Amino acid sequence: MDGVQINWKKGLIIGAAAGLVNGLFGTGGGMLVVPLLIGWAKMPSRTAFATSLAIILPLSVVSLGFKLWQTGAPPAHFAPYLIGGIVGGLLAGRLLQKLPTLWLHRLFGALILLGGLRAVMGW
């Protein structure tokens, strides 16, 4: 791999935190996972961003199952967003390889700030 040592205890805690956030809010686990992987688990940035995607996908599928079970939303309600999300995810996967790490951090920080402002201001 890239020399990353896996600490199972930290990994389980980070995964549980991501699952909790993702389950409560339907998203946002990645915003928690990336800083924890970089800062606490000492993972290189590019590996942390990619690992976050690998963690969030199954968590999102589980959250989707629970939300659909709870609300009974028909597939027509979420299909366009799912298709768009798949296309966006494929594009992001290619972009992740090309963007400098500094810009990944800047974009990620801007997204966190925007989300925080939106939540606090009620937009």
Phi and psi restraints in degrees (range 20) as a CNS / XPLOR table:
assign (resid 1 and name C) (resid 2 and name N)
       (resid 2 and name CA) (resid 2 and name C) 1.0 -121.1 20.0 2
assign (resid 2 and name N) (resid 2 and name CA)
       (resid 2 and name C) (resid 3 and name N) 1.0 27.2 20.0 2
assign (resid 2 and name C) (resid 3 and name N)
       (resid 3 and name CA) (resid 3 and name C) 1.0 80.6 20.0 2
assign (resid 3 and name N) (resid 3 and name CA)
       (resid 3 and name C) (resid 4 and name N) 1.0 10.6 20.0 2
assign (resid 3 and name C) (resid 4 and name N)
       (resid 4 and name CA) (resid 4 and name C) 1.0 -76.8 20.0 2
assign (resid 4 and name N) (resid 4 and name CA)
       (resid 4 and name C) (resid 5 and name N) 1.0 125.8 20.0 2
assign (resid 4 and name C) (resid 5 and name N)
       (resid 5 and name CA) (resid 5 and name C) 1.0 -88.4 20.0 2
assign (resid 5 and name N) (resid 5 and name CA)
       (resid 5 and name C) (resid 6 and name N) 1.0 127.9 20.0 2
assign (resid 5 and name C) (resid 6 and name N)
       (resid 6 and name CA) (resid 6 and name C) 1.0 -89.7 20.0 2
assign (resid 6 and name N) (resid 6 and name CA)
       (resid 6 and name C) (resid 7 and name N) 1.0 121.7 20.0 2
assign (resid 6 and name C) (resid 7 and name N)
       (resid 7 and name CA) (resid 7 and name C) 1.0 -102.6 20.0 2
assign (resid 7 and name N) (resid 7 and name CA)
       (resid 7 and name C) (resid 8 and name N) 1.0 106.6 20.0 2
assign (resid 7 and name C) (resid 8 and name N)
       (resid 8 and name CA) (resid 8 and name C) 1.0 -61.4 20.0 2
assign (resid 8 and name N) (resid 8 and name CA)
       (resid 8 and name C) (resid 9 and name N) 1.0 -38.1 20.0 2
assign (resid 8 and name C) (resid 9 and name N)
       (resid 9 and name CA) (resid 9 and name C) 1.0 -62.7 20.0 2
assign (resid 9 and name N) (resid 9 and name CA)
       (resid 9 and name C) (resid 10 and name N) 1.0 -48.7 20.0 2
assign (resid 9 and name C) (resid 10 and name N)
       (resid 10 and name CA) (resid 10 and name C) 1.0 -64.7 20.0 2
assign (resid 10 and name N) (resid 10 and name CA)
       (resid 10 and name C) (resid 11 and name N) 1.0 -39.5 20.0 2
assign (resid 10 and name C) (resid 11 and name N)
       (resid 11 and name CA) (resid 11 and name C) 1.0 -60.8 20.0 2
assign (resid 11 and name N) (resid 11 and name CA)
       (resid 11 and name C) (resid 12 and name N) 1.0 -43.0 20.0 2
assign (resid 11 and name C) (resid 12 and name N)
       (resid 12 and name CA) (resid 12 and name C) 1.0 -66.3 20.0 2
assign (resid 12 and name N) (resid 12 and name CA)
       (resid 12 and name C) (resid 13 and name N) 1.0 -38.4 20.0 2
assign (resid 12 and name C) (resid 13 and name N)
       (resid 13 and name CA) (resid 13 and name C) 1.0 -67.6 20.0 2
assign (resid 13 and name N) (resid 13 and name CA)
       (resid 13 and name C) (resid 14 and name N) 1.0 -45.1 20.0 2
assign (resid 13 and name C) (resid 14 and name N)
       (resid 14 and name CA) (resid 14 and name C) 1.0 -62.7 20.0 2
assign (resid 14 and name N) (resid 14 and name CA)
       (resid 14 and name C) (resid 15 and name N) 1.0 -43.9 20.0 2
assign (resid 14 and name C) (resid 15 and name N)
       (resid 15 and name CA) (resid 15 and name C) 1.0 -62.6 20.0 2
assign (resid 15 and name N) (resid 15 and name CA)
       (resid 15 and name C) (resid 16 and name N) 1.0 -41.8 20.0 2
assign (resid 15 and name C) (resid 16 and name N)
       (resid 16 and name CA) (resid 16 and name C) 1.0 -64.5 20.0 2
assign (resid 16 and name N) (resid 16 and name CA)
       (resid 16 and name C) (resid 17 and name N) 1.0 -41.2 20.0 2
assign (resid 16 and name C) (resid 17 and name N)
       (resid 17 and name CA) (resid 17 and name C) 1.0 -63.6 20.0 2
assign (resid 17 and name N) (resid 17 and name CA)
       (resid 17 and name C) (resid 18 and name N) 1.0 -42.8 20.0 2
assign (resid 17 and name C) (resid 18 and name N)
       (resid 18 and name CA) (resid 18 and name C) 1.0 -64.0 20.0 2
assign (resid 18 and name N) (resid 18 and name CA)
       (resid 18 and name C) (resid 19 and name N) 1.0 -42.4 20.0 2
assign (resid 18 and name C) (resid 19 and name N)
       (resid 19 and name CA) (resid 19 and name C) 1.0 -63.0 20.0 2
assign (resid 19 and name N) (resid 19 and name CA)
       (resid 19 and name C) (resid 20 and name N) 1.0 -40.4 20.0 2
assign (resid 19 and name C) (resid 20 and name N)
       (resid 20 and name CA) (resid 20 and name C) 1.0 -63.2 20.0 2
assign (resid 20 and name N) (resid 20 and name CA)
       (resid 20 and name C) (resid 21 and name N) 1.0 -49.5 20.0 2
assign (resid 20 and name C) (resid 21 and name N)
       (resid 21 and name CA) (resid 21 and name C) 1.0 -64.1 20.0 2
assign (resid 21 and name N) (resid 21 and name CA)
       (resid 21 and name C) (resid 22 and name N) 1.0 -44.7 20.0 2
assign (resid 21 and name C) (resid 22 and name N)
       (resid 22 and name CA) (resid 22 and name C) 1.0 -64.0 20.0 2
assign (resid 22 and name N) (resid 22 and name CA)
       (resid 22 and name C) (resid 23 and name N) 1.0 -40.2 20.0 2
assign (resid 22 and name C) (resid 23 and name N)
       (resid 23 and name CA) (resid 23 and name C) 1.0 -68.6 20.0 2
assign (resid 23 and name N) (resid 23 and name CA)
       (resid 23 and name C) (resid 24 and name N) 1.0 -39.3 20.0 2
assign (resid 23 and name C) (resid 24 and name N)
       (resid 24 and name CA) (resid 24 and name C) 1.0 -70.8 20.0 2
assign (resid 24 and name N) (resid 24 and name CA)
       (resid 24 and name C) (resid 25 and name N) 1.0 -44.0 20.0 2
assign (resid 24 and name C) (resid 25 and name N)
       (resid 25 and name CA) (resid 25 and name C) 1.0 -107.2 20.0 2
assign (resid 25 and name N) (resid 25 and name CA)
       (resid 25 and name C) (resid 26 and name N) 1.0 -7.7 20.0 2
assign (resid 25 and name C) (resid 26 and name N)
       (resid 26 and name CA) (resid 26 and name C) 1.0 81.0 20.0 2
assign (resid 26 and name N) (resid 26 and name CA)
       (resid 26 and name C) (resid 27 and name N) 1.0 -6.5 20.0 2
assign (resid 26 and name C) (resid 27 and name N)
       (resid 27 and name CA) (resid 27 and name C) 1.0 -168.6 20.0 2
assign (resid 27 and name N) (resid 27 and name CA)
       (resid 27 and name C) (resid 28 and name N) 1.0 178.5 20.0 2
assign (resid 27 and name C) (resid 28 and name N)
       (resid 28 and name CA) (resid 28 and name C) 1.0 99.7 20.0 2
assign (resid 28 and name N) (resid 28 and name CA)
       (resid 28 and name C) (resid 29 and name N) 1.0 -8.6 20.0 2
assign (resid 28 and name C) (resid 29 and name N)
       (resid 29 and name CA) (resid 29 and name C) 1.0 -59.4 20.0 2
assign (resid 29 and name N) (resid 29 and name CA)
       (resid 29 and name C) (resid 30 and name N) 1.0 -37.0 20.0 2
assign (resid 29 and name C) (resid 30 and name N)
       (resid 30 and name CA) (resid 30 and name C) 1.0 -65.0 20.0 2
assign (resid 30 and name N) (resid 30 and name CA)
       (resid 30 and name C) (resid 31 and name N) 1.0 -32.3 20.0 2
assign (resid 30 and name C) (resid 31 and name N)
       (resid 31 and name CA) (resid 31 and name C) 1.0 -67.2 20.0 2
assign (resid 31 and name N) (resid 31 and name CA)
       (resid 31 and name C) (resid 32 and name N) 1.0 -23.1 20.0 2
assign (resid 31 and name C) (resid 32 and name N)
       (resid 32 and name CA) (resid 32 and name C) 1.0 -90.9 20.0 2
assign (resid 32 and name N) (resid 32 and name CA)
       (resid 32 and name C) (resid 33 and name N) 1.0 -39.7 20.0 2
assign (resid 32 and name C) (resid 33 and name N)
       (resid 33 and name CA) (resid 33 and name C) 1.0 -66.9 20.0 2
assign (resid 33 and name N) (resid 33 and name CA)
       (resid 33 and name C) (resid 34 and name N) 1.0 -46.9 20.0 2
assign (resid 33 and name C) (resid 34 and name N)
       (resid 34 and name CA) (resid 34 and name C) 1.0 -58.3 20.0 2
assign (resid 34 and name N) (resid 34 and name CA)
       (resid 34 and name C) (resid 35 and name N) 1.0 -52.0 20.0 2
assign (resid 34 and name C) (resid 35 and name N)
       (resid 35 and name CA) (resid 35 and name C) 1.0 -61.9 20.0 2
assign (resid 35 and name N) (resid 35 and name CA)
       (resid 35 and name C) (resid 36 and name N) 1.0 -36.3 20.0 2
assign (resid 35 and name C) (resid 36 and name N)
       (resid 36 and name CA) (resid 36 and name C) 1.0 -67.7 20.0 2
assign (resid 36 and name N) (resid 36 and name CA)
       (resid 36 and name C) (resid 37 and name N) 1.0 -40.6 20.0 2
assign (resid 36 and name C) (resid 37 and name N)
       (resid 37 and name CA) (resid 37 and name C) 1.0 -64.9 20.0 2
assign (resid 37 and name N) (resid 37 and name CA)
       (resid 37 and name C) (resid 38 and name N) 1.0 -41.1 20.0 2
assign (resid 37 and name C) (resid 38 and name N)
       (resid 38 and name CA) (resid 38 and name C) 1.0 -74.5 20.0 2
assign (resid 38 and name N) (resid 38 and name CA)
       (resid 38 and name C) (resid 39 and name N) 1.0 -50.4 20.0 2
assign (resid 38 and name C) (resid 39 and name N)
       (resid 39 and name CA) (resid 39 and name C) 1.0 -79.9 20.0 2
assign (resid 39 and name N) (resid 39 and name CA)
       (resid 39 and name C) (resid 40 and name N) 1.0 -45.2 20.0 2
assign (resid 39 and name C) (resid 40 and name N)
       (resid 40 and name CA) (resid 40 and name C) 1.0 -92.3 20.0 2
assign (resid 40 and name N) (resid 40 and name CA)
       (resid 40 and name C) (resid 41 and name N) 1.0 -42.8 20.0 2
assign (resid 40 and name C) (resid 41 and name N)
       (resid 41 and name CA) (resid 41 and name C) 1.0 -89.9 20.0 2
assign (resid 41 and name N) (resid 41 and name CA)
       (resid 41 and name C) (resid 42 and name N) 1.0 -3.0 20.0 2
assign (resid 41 and name C) (resid 42 and name N)
       (resid 42 and name CA) (resid 42 and name C) 1.0 57.3 20.0 2
assign (resid 42 and name N) (resid 42 and name CA)
       (resid 42 and name C) (resid 43 and name N) 1.0 39.5 20.0 2
assign (resid 42 and name C) (resid 43 and name N)
       (resid 43 and name CA) (resid 43 and name C) 1.0 -89.7 20.0 2
assign (resid 43 and name N) (resid 43 and name CA)
       (resid 43 and name C) (resid 44 and name N) 1.0 140.9 20.0 2
assign (resid 43 and name C) (resid 44 and name N)
       (resid 44 and name CA) (resid 44 and name C) 1.0 -58.5 20.0 2
assign (resid 44 and name N) (resid 44 and name CA)
       (resid 44 and name C) (resid 45 and name N) 1.0 148.6 20.0 2
assign (resid 44 and name C) (resid 45 and name N)
       (resid 45 and name CA) (resid 45 and name C) 1.0 -54.1 20.0 2
assign (resid 45 and name N) (resid 45 and name CA)
       (resid 45 and name C) (resid 46 and name N) 1.0 -53.0 20.0 2
assign (resid 45 and name C) (resid 46 and name N)
       (resid 46 and name CA) (resid 46 and name C) 1.0 -59.7 20.0 2
assign (resid 46 and name N) (resid 46 and name CA)
       (resid 46 and name C) (resid 47 and name N) 1.0 -40.8 20.0 2
assign (resid 46 and name C) (resid 47 and name N)
       (resid 47 and name CA) (resid 47 and name C) 1.0 -65.7 20.0 2
assign (resid 47 and name N) (resid 47 and name CA)
       (resid 47 and name C) (resid 48 and name N) 1.0 -38.6 20.0 2
assign (resid 47 and name C) (resid 48 and name N)
       (resid 48 and name CA) (resid 48 and name C) 1.0 -64.6 20.0 2
assign (resid 48 and name N) (resid 48 and name CA)
       (resid 48 and name C) (resid 49 and name N) 1.0 -43.1 20.0 2
assign (resid 48 and name C) (resid 49 and name N)
       (resid 49 and name CA) (resid 49 and name C) 1.0 -63.3 20.0 2
assign (resid 49 and name N) (resid 49 and name CA)
       (resid 49 and name C) (resid 50 and name N) 1.0 -44.3 20.0 2
assign (resid 49 and name C) (resid 50 and name N)
       (resid 50 and name CA) (resid 50 and name C) 1.0 -67.3 20.0 2
assign (resid 50 and name N) (resid 50 and name CA)
       (resid 50 and name C) (resid 51 and name N) 1.0 -41.0 20.0 2
assign (resid 50 and name C) (resid 51 and name N)
       (resid 51 and name CA) (resid 51 and name C) 1.0 -64.0 20.0 2
assign (resid 51 and name N) (resid 51 and name CA)
       (resid 51 and name C) (resid 52 and name N) 1.0 -38.8 20.0 2
assign (resid 51 and name C) (resid 52 and name N)
       (resid 52 and name CA) (resid 52 and name C) 1.0 -58.7 20.0 2
assign (resid 52 and name N) (resid 52 and name CA)
       (resid 52 and name C) (resid 53 and name N) 1.0 -43.0 20.0 2
assign (resid 52 and name C) (resid 53 and name N)
       (resid 53 and name CA) (resid 53 and name C) 1.0 -62.1 20.0 2
assign (resid 53 and name N) (resid 53 and name CA)
       (resid 53 and name C) (resid 54 and name N) 1.0 -41.6 20.0 2
assign (resid 53 and name C) (resid 54 and name N)
       (resid 54 and name CA) (resid 54 and name C) 1.0 -66.8 20.0 2
assign (resid 54 and name N) (resid 54 and name CA)
       (resid 54 and name C) (resid 55 and name N) 1.0 -31.3 20.0 2
assign (resid 54 and name C) (resid 55 and name N)
       (resid 55 and name CA) (resid 55 and name C) 1.0 -76.6 20.0 2
assign (resid 55 and name N) (resid 55 and name CA)
       (resid 55 and name C) (resid 56 and name N) 1.0 -44.7 20.0 2
assign (resid 55 and name C) (resid 56 and name N)
       (resid 56 and name CA) (resid 56 and name C) 1.0 -70.5 20.0 2
assign (resid 56 and name N) (resid 56 and name CA)
       (resid 56 and name C) (resid 57 and name N) 1.0 -33.0 20.0 2
assign (resid 56 and name C) (resid 57 and name N)
       (resid 57 and name CA) (resid 57 and name C) 1.0 -56.7 20.0 2
assign (resid 57 and name N) (resid 57 and name CA)
       (resid 57 and name C) (resid 58 and name N) 1.0 -56.1 20.0 2
assign (resid 57 and name C) (resid 58 and name N)
       (resid 58 and name CA) (resid 58 and name C) 1.0 -65.0 20.0 2
assign (resid 58 and name N) (resid 58 and name CA)
       (resid 58 and name C) (resid 59 and name N) 1.0 -34.7 20.0 2
assign (resid 58 and name C) (resid 59 and name N)
       (resid 59 and name CA) (resid 59 and name C) 1.0 -63.0 20.0 2
assign (resid 59 and name N) (resid 59 and name CA)
       (resid 59 and name C) (resid 60 and name N) 1.0 -39.7 20.0 2
assign (resid 59 and name C) (resid 60 and name N)
       (resid 60 and name CA) (resid 60 and name C) 1.0 -66.2 20.0 2
assign (resid 60 and name N) (resid 60 and name CA)
       (resid 60 and name C) (resid 61 and name N) 1.0 -37.3 20.0 2
assign (resid 60 and name C) (resid 61 and name N)
       (resid 61 and name CA) (resid 61 and name C) 1.0 -63.5 20.0 2
assign (resid 61 and name N) (resid 61 and name CA)
       (resid 61 and name C) (resid 62 and name N) 1.0 -43.2 20.0 2
assign (resid 61 and name C) (resid 62 and name N)
       (resid 62 and name CA) (resid 62 and name C) 1.0 -63.8 20.0 2
assign (resid 62 and name N) (resid 62 and name CA)
       (resid 62 and name C) (resid 63 and name N) 1.0 -46.4 20.0 2
assign (resid 62 and name C) (resid 63 and name N)
       (resid 63 and name CA) (resid 63 and name C) 1.0 -60.5 20.0 2
assign (resid 63 and name N) (resid 63 and name CA)
       (resid 63 and name C) (resid 64 and name N) 1.0 -41.2 20.0 2
assign (resid 63 and name C) (resid 64 and name N)
       (resid 64 and name CA) (resid 64 and name C) 1.0 -58.5 20.0 2
assign (resid 64 and name N) (resid 64 and name CA)
       (resid 64 and name C) (resid 65 and name N) 1.0 -46.4 20.0 2
assign (resid 64 and name C) (resid 65 and name N)
       (resid 65 and name CA) (resid 65 and name C) 1.0 -58.1 20.0 2
assign (resid 65 and name N) (resid 65 and name CA)
       (resid 65 and name C) (resid 66 and name N) 1.0 -45.3 20.0 2
assign (resid 65 and name C) (resid 66 and name N)
       (resid 66 and name CA) (resid 66 and name C) 1.0 -66.5 20.0 2
assign (resid 66 and name N) (resid 66 and name CA)
       (resid 66 and name C) (resid 67 and name N) 1.0 -42.6 20.0 2
assign (resid 66 and name C) (resid 67 and name N)
       (resid 67 and name CA) (resid 67 and name C) 1.0 -64.7 20.0 2
assign (resid 67 and name N) (resid 67 and name CA)
       (resid 67 and name C) (resid 68 and name N) 1.0 -41.8 20.0 2
assign (resid 67 and name C) (resid 68 and name N)
       (resid 68 and name CA) (resid 68 and name C) 1.0 -65.0 20.0 2
assign (resid 68 and name N) (resid 68 and name CA)
       (resid 68 and name C) (resid 69 and name N) 1.0 -40.1 20.0 2
assign (resid 68 and name C) (resid 69 and name N)
       (resid 69 and name CA) (resid 69 and name C) 1.0 -64.2 20.0 2
assign (resid 69 and name N) (resid 69 and name CA)
       (resid 69 and name C) (resid 70 and name N) 1.0 -40.9 20.0 2
assign (resid 69 and name C) (resid 70 and name N)
       (resid 70 and name CA) (resid 70 and name C) 1.0 -72.5 20.0 2
assign (resid 70 and name N) (resid 70 and name CA)
       (resid 70 and name C) (resid 71 and name N) 1.0 -39.7 20.0 2
assign (resid 70 and name C) (resid 71 and name N)
       (resid 71 and name CA) (resid 71 and name C) 1.0 -101.4 20.0 2
assign (resid 71 and name N) (resid 71 and name CA)
       (resid 71 and name C) (resid 72 and name N) 1.0 -23.7 20.0 2
assign (resid 71 and name C) (resid 72 and name N)
       (resid 72 and name CA) (resid 72 and name C) 1.0 69.6 20.0 2
assign (resid 72 and name N) (resid 72 and name CA)
       (resid 72 and name C) (resid 73 and name N) 1.0 24.1 20.0 2
assign (resid 72 and name C) (resid 73 and name N)
       (resid 73 and name CA) (resid 73 and name C) 1.0 -62.4 20.0 2
assign (resid 73 and name N) (resid 73 and name CA)
       (resid 73 and name C) (resid 74 and name N) 1.0 130.8 20.0 2
assign (resid 73 and name C) (resid 74 and name N)
       (resid 74 and name CA) (resid 74 and name C) 1.0 -72.7 20.0 2
assign (resid 74 and name N) (resid 74 and name CA)
       (resid 74 and name C) (resid 75 and name N) 1.0 152.2 20.0 2
assign (resid 74 and name C) (resid 75 and name N)
       (resid 75 and name CA) (resid 75 and name C) 1.0 -54.6 20.0 2
assign (resid 75 and name N) (resid 75 and name CA)
       (resid 75 and name C) (resid 76 and name N) 1.0 -29.7 20.0 2
assign (resid 75 and name C) (resid 76 and name N)
       (resid 76 and name CA) (resid 76 and name C) 1.0 -60.7 20.0 2
assign (resid 76 and name N) (resid 76 and name CA)
       (resid 76 and name C) (resid 77 and name N) 1.0 -24.7 20.0 2
assign (resid 76 and name C) (resid 77 and name N)
       (resid 77 and name CA) (resid 77 and name C) 1.0 -73.1 20.0 2
assign (resid 77 and name N) (resid 77 and name CA)
       (resid 77 and name C) (resid 78 and name N) 1.0 -31.2 20.0 2
assign (resid 77 and name C) (resid 78 and name N)
       (resid 78 and name CA) (resid 78 and name C) 1.0 -115.5 20.0 2
assign (resid 78 and name N) (resid 78 and name CA)
       (resid 78 and name C) (resid 79 and name N) 1.0 -9.4 20.0 2
assign (resid 78 and name C) (resid 79 and name N)
       (resid 79 and name CA) (resid 79 and name C) 1.0 -57.5 20.0 2
assign (resid 79 and name N) (resid 79 and name CA)
       (resid 79 and name C) (resid 80 and name N) 1.0 -46.3 20.0 2
assign (resid 79 and name C) (resid 80 and name N)
       (resid 80 and name CA) (resid 80 and name C) 1.0 -62.0 20.0 2
assign (resid 80 and name N) (resid 80 and name CA)
       (resid 80 and name C) (resid 81 and name N) 1.0 -37.2 20.0 2
assign (resid 80 and name C) (resid 81 and name N)
       (resid 81 and name CA) (resid 81 and name C) 1.0 -70.4 20.0 2
assign (resid 81 and name N) (resid 81 and name CA)
       (resid 81 and name C) (resid 82 and name N) 1.0 -36.8 20.0 2
assign (resid 81 and name C) (resid 82 and name N)
       (resid 82 and name CA) (resid 82 and name C) 1.0 -64.7 20.0 2
assign (resid 82 and name N) (resid 82 and name CA)
       (resid 82 and name C) (resid 83 and name N) 1.0 -45.8 20.0 2
assign (resid 82 and name C) (resid 83 and name N)
       (resid 83 and name CA) (resid 83 and name C) 1.0 -63.0 20.0 2
assign (resid 83 and name N) (resid 83 and name CA)
       (resid 83 and name C) (resid 84 and name N) 1.0 -46.9 20.0 2
assign (resid 83 and name C) (resid 84 and name N)
       (resid 84 and name CA) (resid 84 and name C) 1.0 -61.4 20.0 2
assign (resid 84 and name N) (resid 84 and name CA)
       (resid 84 and name C) (resid 85 and name N) 1.0 -38.7 20.0 2
assign (resid 84 and name C) (resid 85 and name N)
       (resid 85 and name CA) (resid 85 and name C) 1.0 -65.1 20.0 2
assign (resid 85 and name N) (resid 85 and name CA)
       (resid 85 and name C) (resid 86 and name N) 1.0 -37.8 20.0 2
assign (resid 85 and name C) (resid 86 and name N)
       (resid 86 and name CA) (resid 86 and name C) 1.0 -64.5 20.0 2
assign (resid 86 and name N) (resid 86 and name CA)
       (resid 86 and name C) (resid 87 and name N) 1.0 -45.3 20.0 2
assign (resid 86 and name C) (resid 87 and name N)
       (resid 87 and name CA) (resid 87 and name C) 1.0 -62.3 20.0 2
assign (resid 87 and name N) (resid 87 and name CA)
       (resid 87 and name C) (resid 88 and name N) 1.0 -45.8 20.0 2
assign (resid 87 and name C) (resid 88 and name N)
       (resid 88 and name CA) (resid 88 and name C) 1.0 -61.9 20.0 2
assign (resid 88 and name N) (resid 88 and name CA)
       (resid 88 and name C) (resid 89 and name N) 1.0 -39.3 20.0 2
assign (resid 88 and name C) (resid 89 and name N)
       (resid 89 and name CA) (resid 89 and name C) 1.0 -64.9 20.0 2
assign (resid 89 and name N) (resid 89 and name CA)
       (resid 89 and name C) (resid 90 and name N) 1.0 -39.6 20.0 2
assign (resid 89 and name C) (resid 90 and name N)
       (resid 90 and name CA) (resid 90 and name C) 1.0 -64.8 20.0 2
assign (resid 90 and name N) (resid 90 and name CA)
       (resid 90 and name C) (resid 91 and name N) 1.0 -43.2 20.0 2
assign (resid 90 and name C) (resid 91 and name N)
       (resid 91 and name CA) (resid 91 and name C) 1.0 -63.9 20.0 2
assign (resid 91 and name N) (resid 91 and name CA)
       (resid 91 and name C) (resid 92 and name N) 1.0 -41.8 20.0 2
assign (resid 91 and name C) (resid 92 and name N)
       (resid 92 and name CA) (resid 92 and name C) 1.0 -64.4 20.0 2
assign (resid 92 and name N) (resid 92 and name CA)
       (resid 92 and name C) (resid 93 and name N) 1.0 -36.9 20.0 2
assign (resid 92 and name C) (resid 93 and name N)
       (resid 93 and name CA) (resid 93 and name C) 1.0 -60.4 20.0 2
assign (resid 93 and name N) (resid 93 and name CA)
       (resid 93 and name C) (resid 94 and name N) 1.0 -39.0 20.0 2
assign (resid 93 and name C) (resid 94 and name N)
       (resid 94 and name CA) (resid 94 and name C) 1.0 -72.9 20.0 2
assign (resid 94 and name N) (resid 94 and name CA)
       (resid 94 and name C) (resid 95 and name N) 1.0 -39.8 20.0 2
assign (resid 94 and name C) (resid 95 and name N)
       (resid 95 and name CA) (resid 95 and name C) 1.0 -67.5 20.0 2
assign (resid 95 and name N) (resid 95 and name CA)
       (resid 95 and name C) (resid 96 and name N) 1.0 -35.3 20.0 2
assign (resid 95 and name C) (resid 96 and name N)
       (resid 96 and name CA) (resid 96 and name C) 1.0 -56.8 20.0 2
assign (resid 96 and name N) (resid 96 and name CA)
       (resid 96 and name C) (resid 97 and name N) 1.0 -35.5 20.0 2
assign (resid 96 and name C) (resid 97 and name N)
       (resid 97 and name CA) (resid 97 and name C) 1.0 -73.0 20.0 2
assign (resid 97 and name N) (resid 97 and name CA)
       (resid 97 and name C) (resid 98 and name N) 1.0 -23.3 20.0 2
assign (resid 97 and name C) (resid 98 and name N)
       (resid 98 and name CA) (resid 98 and name C) 1.0 -101.7 20.0 2
assign (resid 98 and name N) (resid 98 and name CA)
       (resid 98 and name C) (resid 99 and name N) 1.0 -27.5 20.0 2
assign (resid 98 and name C) (resid 99 and name N)
       (resid 99 and name CA) (resid 99 and name C) 1.0 -75.0 20.0 2
assign (resid 99 and name N) (resid 99 and name CA)
       (resid 99 and name C) (resid 100 and name N) 1.0 137.3 20.0 2
assign (resid 99 and name C) (resid 100 and name N)
       (resid 100 and name CA) (resid 100 and name C) 1.0 -63.7 20.0 2
assign (resid 100 and name N) (resid 100 and name CA)
       (resid 100 and name C) (resid 101 and name N) 1.0 148.6 20.0 2
assign (resid 100 and name C) (resid 101 and name N)
       (resid 101 and name CA) (resid 101 and name C) 1.0 -55.4 20.0 2
assign (resid 101 and name N) (resid 101 and name CA)
       (resid 101 and name C) (resid 102 and name N) 1.0 -39.9 20.0 2
assign (resid 101 and name C) (resid 102 and name N)
       (resid 102 and name CA) (resid 102 and name C) 1.0 -56.9 20.0 2
assign (resid 102 and name N) (resid 102 and name CA)
       (resid 102 and name C) (resid 103 and name N) 1.0 -41.4 20.0 2
assign (resid 102 and name C) (resid 103 and name N)
       (resid 103 and name CA) (resid 103 and name C) 1.0 -72.2 20.0 2
assign (resid 103 and name N) (resid 103 and name CA)
       (resid 103 and name C) (resid 104 and name N) 1.0 -32.8 20.0 2
assign (resid 103 and name C) (resid 104 and name N)
       (resid 104 and name CA) (resid 104 and name C) 1.0 -60.3 20.0 2
assign (resid 104 and name N) (resid 104 and name CA)
       (resid 104 and name C) (resid 105 and name N) 1.0 -44.4 20.0 2
assign (resid 104 and name C) (resid 105 and name N)
       (resid 105 and name CA) (resid 105 and name C) 1.0 -65.3 20.0 2
assign (resid 105 and name N) (resid 105 and name CA)
       (resid 105 and name C) (resid 106 and name N) 1.0 -41.6 20.0 2
assign (resid 105 and name C) (resid 106 and name N)
       (resid 106 and name CA) (resid 106 and name C) 1.0 -64.4 20.0 2
assign (resid 106 and name N) (resid 106 and name CA)
       (resid 106 and name C) (resid 107 and name N) 1.0 -46.2 20.0 2
assign (resid 106 and name C) (resid 107 and name N)
       (resid 107 and name CA) (resid 107 and name C) 1.0 -63.5 20.0 2
assign (resid 107 and name N) (resid 107 and name CA)
       (resid 107 and name C) (resid 108 and name N) 1.0 -41.9 20.0 2
assign (resid 107 and name C) (resid 108 and name N)
       (resid 108 and name CA) (resid 108 and name C) 1.0 -63.6 20.0 2
assign (resid 108 and name N) (resid 108 and name CA)
       (resid 108 and name C) (resid 109 and name N) 1.0 -44.5 20.0 2
assign (resid 108 and name C) (resid 109 and name N)
       (resid 109 and name CA) (resid 109 and name C) 1.0 -61.8 20.0 2
assign (resid 109 and name N) (resid 109 and name CA)
       (resid 109 and name C) (resid 110 and name N) 1.0 -42.1 20.0 2
assign (resid 109 and name C) (resid 110 and name N)
       (resid 110 and name CA) (resid 110 and name C) 1.0 -62.9 20.0 2
assign (resid 110 and name N) (resid 110 and name CA)
       (resid 110 and name C) (resid 111 and name N) 1.0 -39.7 20.0 2
assign (resid 110 and name C) (resid 111 and name N)
       (resid 111 and name CA) (resid 111 and name C) 1.0 -64.7 20.0 2
assign (resid 111 and name N) (resid 111 and name CA)
       (resid 111 and name C) (resid 112 and name N) 1.0 -42.2 20.0 2
assign (resid 111 and name C) (resid 112 and name N)
       (resid 112 and name CA) (resid 112 and name C) 1.0 -63.7 20.0 2
assign (resid 112 and name N) (resid 112 and name CA)
       (resid 112 and name C) (resid 113 and name N) 1.0 -44.6 20.0 2
assign (resid 112 and name C) (resid 113 and name N)
       (resid 113 and name CA) (resid 113 and name C) 1.0 -61.2 20.0 2
assign (resid 113 and name N) (resid 113 and name CA)
       (resid 113 and name C) (resid 114 and name N) 1.0 -46.2 20.0 2
assign (resid 113 and name C) (resid 114 and name N)
       (resid 114 and name CA) (resid 114 and name C) 1.0 -61.1 20.0 2
assign (resid 114 and name N) (resid 114 and name CA)
       (resid 114 and name C) (resid 115 and name N) 1.0 -44.4 20.0 2
assign (resid 114 and name C) (resid 115 and name N)
       (resid 115 and name CA) (resid 115 and name C) 1.0 -63.0 20.0 2
assign (resid 115 and name N) (resid 115 and name CA)
       (resid 115 and name C) (resid 116 and name N) 1.0 -40.6 20.0 2
assign (resid 115 and name C) (resid 116 and name N)
       (resid 116 and name CA) (resid 116 and name C) 1.0 -65.3 20.0 2
assign (resid 116 and name N) (resid 116 and name CA)
       (resid 116 and name C) (resid 117 and name N) 1.0 -44.7 20.0 2
assign (resid 116 and name C) (resid 117 and name N)
       (resid 117 and name CA) (resid 117 and name C) 1.0 -61.9 20.0 2
assign (resid 117 and name N) (resid 117 and name CA)
       (resid 117 and name C) (resid 118 and name N) 1.0 -42.8 20.0 2
assign (resid 117 and name C) (resid 118 and name N)
       (resid 118 and name CA) (resid 118 and name C) 1.0 -61.1 20.0 2
assign (resid 118 and name N) (resid 118 and name CA)
       (resid 118 and name C) (resid 119 and name N) 1.0 -43.8 20.0 2
assign (resid 118 and name C) (resid 119 and name N)
       (resid 119 and name CA) (resid 119 and name C) 1.0 -66.7 20.0 2
assign (resid 119 and name N) (resid 119 and name CA)
       (resid 119 and name C) (resid 120 and name N) 1.0 -43.7 20.0 2
assign (resid 119 and name C) (resid 120 and name N)
       (resid 120 and name CA) (resid 120 and name C) 1.0 -72.1 20.0 2
assign (resid 120 and name N) (resid 120 and name CA)
       (resid 120 and name C) (resid 121 and name N) 1.0 -39.5 20.0 2
assign (resid 120 and name C) (resid 121 and name N)
       (resid 121 and name CA) (resid 121 and name C) 1.0 -85.4 20.0 2
assign (resid 121 and name N) (resid 121 and name CA)
       (resid 121 and name C) (resid 122 and name N) 1.0 -13.8 20.0 2
assign (resid 121 and name C) (resid 122 and name N)
       (resid 122 and name CA) (resid 122 and name C) 1.0 76.6 20.0 2
assign (resid 122 and name N) (resid 122 and name CA)
       (resid 122 and name C) (resid 123 and name N) 1.0 27.8 20.0 2
